[in-house]
Amino acid sequence: MVYAEDLDEKVKELATRLMERELFEEIGRISSELAHDLRGPIQTIRNCVYLLEQDPEDLSPLAQIDDAVRHASSILDGFREFYRGHEIFRSNTPFNSIVEHALIDVEIPSGVKVKMSLDPEVGEVSVDPTKMRRVFYNLIKNAVEAMPDGGNLTIETEDTNENIVVIVSDTGMGIPEDVRDGLFRPFGSKKRDGSGLGLPSCRRIVVAHGGEISFESADGRGTAFTVVIPKMTDA
């Protein structure tokens, strides 16, 4: 005879095993992707070292080595940021200023026109300002990179009483349909020279704040990312 307590225990045990298996599979997949991404810059460094050994007087490979090291560091920084994205340290911060400073951090090409529409009703909100600034930096940077031939970048904030809504939109070519479903999954987006962890990190930070992040994209007409953060202030 199977008692309810025994059945409950067996269900918990099976659920734990399933979670552990999925966790190990995810770790294996991410480790494989990370190793794959690091292999490129490492091979570049090895090739350049070989060239330097052949001709020590030719220092031109040093620039390629420096670029490869920066790329590898960026990949590792993205990996670290993704796994620390859930650690937030809140403080009352003027939310619009976070968005403004994120824009300042991004190099805007001359061909990109920026329109800022910041709701003056948006006041201080209890968030991790450094993490949230990183979210909007990534979204703005991605929007700019989506418009290599120029276009319009629009950044909007709105106070909806319960939430702060931020929309970052561009007039680029849109996100390819074959990567949209995995856009927030680690290494789901394999943008050239990207870490594959930028948007997943953004999502982890937003979710850690109790918020949501979503996007709409149309081929040839651009993309809009929407971030919703619950209003909260420290007592």
N, C-alpha and C positions, 0 to 999 in steps of 0.2 A: 504494500500500500504506500503510495507516494503522498506525503503530507505537503500542505501548502508551503510550510517553511522550507522543506527540502527543495521543492520546485522553484521557489523564489531564489534560493541559494544557487541552484544550477543555472538559472537564467542570468544571475549576476556574474557567475563564473564564465559563462559563454560570452556575455557581453564584454567582459574584461579581456578575454582572449582575442575577440574580434578587434577591439580597440587597439590592443598591443600589436596585432598583426598589421592593421592599417597604419599605425604609427611607424613601425619598422619599414613598411613599404614606402611611406612618404619620406622617411629619412634616407632610405636607399636611393630614391629617385632624385631628391634634392642634392645628395652628395655626388651622385653621378653627373648631374647638370653642372654643379659647381666645379668639379674636376674638369669637365669638358670646357667650360668657359675660361678657366685658368690656363688650360693647355695652350691656348692661342698666344697670349702674351709671353708665357714662359718659352715657347718655341721661338718667338721673335727675339727674345733676349739671347738665347743660345746661338741663333744664327748671327746675330750682331757680334757676339763675343768671338765667334769663329772668324768673322771678317776682320776684326781688330787684331786677332792673332796673325792673320795673313799679312796685314799691312798696318802696323801700329801707328804709322804717320797719318793715316786717314781716320779722322775723328768723326766723320759724318754719321757712323752708326750710333754714336752716343745719344743723338736726339731720338732715335727710334727706341733705344733702351729706356730712356726717360719716359717716353710716351707709353711703352709697354708696362713699366712699373706703375705709372699712374693708373692705367687701366686695371691692372691687377688689384691695386689698392682700392679702387672704386668698387670692384666686384666684392671684395672682402668687407668693405664698409657697408655696402648694401645688405650683405648677408647678416652682419652684426645688427644693423638697424632693424631688419625684419624680425629677428628673434628677441629684440628688446622693445619692440613697438608697443607691447602691452603694458610696459612700465611707464606710468605717467605721474607727474608731480604738478598738481593743480595750483594755480594762483589767479586771483582776480586780475584780468588783463583786458584792456580795450581791444575788442575783437577786430575791429576794422584796421587797427594799427598792425596786427599780425599779418593781415592780407597785404597791406601796403609795403611792409618790410620784405615780405616774400617776393613781391614784384621787383623791388630794388635789387634783390639778390640775383635776379636773372638778367643775363645780357640780352637785350632786345635789339634785333637787327633793324636797320633803317627801313626795311620794307614792311615791317609789321607795325600796324597802327593799334594803339592800346586805348580802350575805352573803359574807364572805371566808373561804376555806378554803386556807390557805397551808401547804404541806408543810414542816415544820421541817427535813427532811433536805436541802432545797434550800439549797446554800451559795453560795460565790462562783463565778462563771463569767466567762470572758473574753469580754466583749461590748462593744459601744459603748453605754454607759449612756444617753447622751442620745438616740441613735436608737431604742433599744429602749423607752425611756420614751415616746417619741413614738408608737410602735406601739400600746402599751397605752392611752395617752391617747385615741387615735383610736377604738380598739375600745370602750372604756368610754363615750366620748362618744356614739358611734353607738348603743350599747345603750340609753343613757338617752333619746336622741331618739326611739328606736323605741317608747317607752312614754310618750306625752304625757299619758295618763290615769293614770299610775302603774303599778307592777308590781314585779317582783323582779329585781334584778341580782345575779348570782352570779359570783364570780371565784375560780378555783381554780388552784393550782400543784401539780406533782407531779414528783418525781425518779424517773426510770425507769432509773437507773444510766447509760444511755448518753445520755439526753436530758432536757431540762427541758420539761415540757408545761404550757402555760397555757391555760385555757378561760375565755372571757368569754361569759356567756349572759344572755339577757333573756327576758321573758315578753310581748314586744310582739306585733304583728300579723304578724310574719314578713316576709321579703323577697319582693316580687312575683316571680313566676316569669319574667316577661318580661325581667328585668334580671339574673337570677342568673348566666347564662352569661358575661356581660360585666362582672361585678362588680369583677374585678381588672384590667380593661382601662382605660386612661386615658379618662376621661369616659364610662365605661360605665354608671355610676350617676349619674343626674341628680336627686339629692336637692335639694329646694328650698334655695337659698342655699348649696349645697355647691360645692366646687371641682371635683368629679369626679375628684380625684387622691388623696383620702385613703387609700382602700384599696389602690390601685395602689402608692402610696408605701410603705404597710405591707408589701406583698408584696416590693417591691424590697429593703427593709431586712432582712426575714427571710431572703430568699434569699441576700443578701450575707453573712449569718452562717452559711450552709450549712443553713438550716432550711426549714420548710414552714409554710404557713398554709392553712387550709381552713375550711369552714363547713357547717352543717346548718341548715335552716330549714323551718318548717311554718306554713302559713297559720293565723293566729289563735292560734298556740301559741309563737311566739317564734323566736329564732335563737341559735345557739352558734358562736362562732369558736374554733378551736383553733390554737395556735401551738406548734410543736415546734422547739426550739433544741438542737443538739448540745452536750454538755458539753465545755468546753475551758477550761483554766486556763493562765496564763502560767507559764513555768518560772522 
